[in-house]
Amino acid sequence: MNNTNKCKIILLTGYLGSGKTTLLQYILKVQNLYQVAVIQNEFSDEMGIEAPLMVDNNGDIFDSFFELPNGCICCSAKGQMMTAIQYFIEKKPNIQFIIIESNGLADPSSLIKELWADQGLNLPAELATIVGLIPSHKFKTLYELEIFRKQIIHADLLLLNFQDLCQEDDIILIEKQLKIINPNGKLLKSVRAQIDIQSIFEAEKADNKIFDQEHIHFEEVGNIAKIFLNIDTPNITQQEWNIKIGQMLWEEDLKIMRIKGLLFCKDEQVMYSLQGVEDIFEITPTNLPISNQQSISKILIIGQKITEELIKNIILSH
Ligand SMILES: [Zn+2]
């Protein structure tokens, strides 16, 4: 499934003032291992003068750079983003990574959906890593905003930036909260977005690690809940899973923001992976064999108005 020759997309997301541009500048300046291109969609007063500020490892002006100053890549400028990706892949076939800096108000779920849809259409690039930057010192206030929570929920790597402006106790509290709404995300701490950049280029999809948990968990923070289910599903086929998950995402009163799973499907030789964002999802075979003849499926759901009972009812109904 994972075509390693594909150009990889790294998405930088984070609220206004979280340090995305600083991180981008830092990455370009210190990295010298990869062929990188950048797509930037940031509205700021400095618009148009951002580009010359980007310098590579040799101190030269970084030129594989595409600015999308008009419109937001999660809505009005979606098409422009896809065109920019196509452009780099065609004109610069050596490019290994395209880093997209989204603007601070963009909804990552909409970007993920767009990139998924095009992956299905054989876009020669795949979304590899989503980095979520968090201005730690403003966490409490920003947490009230839905868009801020979404930027956290979808990240593979969570960068707790502005550590210098926080008390240690606050950081511990933030970490606790993050573990609930994004148990999958790997946490990194930084001051001026300076981190070991290999952690970004070599970020592993930690997807399957979370499924090592054994028991059912329900945790809630703010109005976002996390449910982790370990459920015996010996009689559900792949096709039936499609119907059940669709039902969860489309028909019920639940507001699911993120769903992941490792599914046991009747009559199949391997486990299936479930990935979903809001109203879209896919169920695809993995190369994981079924362990010890067990028919256990593991599902992680993050969203609002979700209860274990509702979810179980859908899964176990006929
Ligand atoms: Zn938008």
Residues whose N, C-alpha, C, O or C-beta is under 5 A from the ligand:
A	BS01	ZN	C72 I73 C74 C75 S76 A106
